[in-house]
Amino acid sequence: MGRQTHRQSQDTVPKRAHFGWKLNRWRLAIGGLALVIVILVSGMIAAENRQSRLALSHAPSLTADKMSELSPGEVYIVEGQISEQTKPVVGRLAVACEEVYWSDDEGSGWDIENELGNTVWIQLAPELEVPVGIADPCPQGSAQMYQDPNNSGRRWQGYAIGQNITAIAVLAAAEPLQLQAEEHRSGSRASYKRFLELARIENSVIAGLLLLISLVVMLWPAKR
């Protein structure tokens, strides 16, 4: 009887070892896939952040002195207050994203239903305003909200007339002047740069933690 028990315990060793090898293979595959995804996504985010930081650091600010030497296709930083000359899209908002409220058994929240882009006039100096087309109107930074007075489940968020914004804009044409915003954020150029630097640090920390977790999943020894 003892010999039979001994043989059975010996037979289970290869099975357990085989199971451990299968488990390791799955962990290597899952951890490796997560590693690749983290590297690709974090790399894309870092590249976009770097491009924006370079533009804010090196692109010239659009000023009265620059108006006589504009070059179509060039990138300019447009920083100033949204002028009263801007026609609002809803309420006092110069651009806005329309949101609707939803609720079901799984939760609730707000979804973007419509994007209301616009040509926004930005005041650079007391006697100088320039038009900037904003096709992607969802606000970045400090947003102003307009609530539908007849429907609490519908609202708009955007930049309000009188609000200060900074846009990274491409000059489409000099005569008549046409600028198209590639990126934008409320506040000044300096505050925009600070935000991007903090975002860069935050993304680096998160990416580092995710990479560490992926490596642990891949390399942590399986139980024997």
Sequence and secondary structure as in RCSB ss.txt:
>XXXX:A:sequence
MGRQTHRQSQDTVPKRAHFGWKLNRWRLAIGGLALVIVILVSGMIAAENRQSRLALSHAPSLTADKMSELSPGEV
YIVEGQISEQTKPVVGRLAVACEEVYWSDDEGSGWDIENELGNTVWIQLAPELEVPVGIADPCPQGSAQMYQDPN
NSGRRWQGYAIGQNITAIAVLAAAEPLQLQAEEHRSGSRASYKRFLELARIENSVIAGLLLLISLVVMLWPAKR
>XXXX:A:secstr
 HHHHHHHHHHHHHHHHHHHHHHHHHHHHHHHHHHHHHHHHHHHHHHHHHHHHHHHHHS B  GGGGGG  TT E
EEEEEEE TTS  SBTTEEEEEEEEEEEETTEEEEEEEEEE EEEEEEEETTEEEEEEESS    SS EEEE TT
 TTEEEEEEETT EEEEEEEEEETTTTEEEEEEEEES HHHHHHHHHHHHHHHHHHHHHHHHHHHHHHHS    
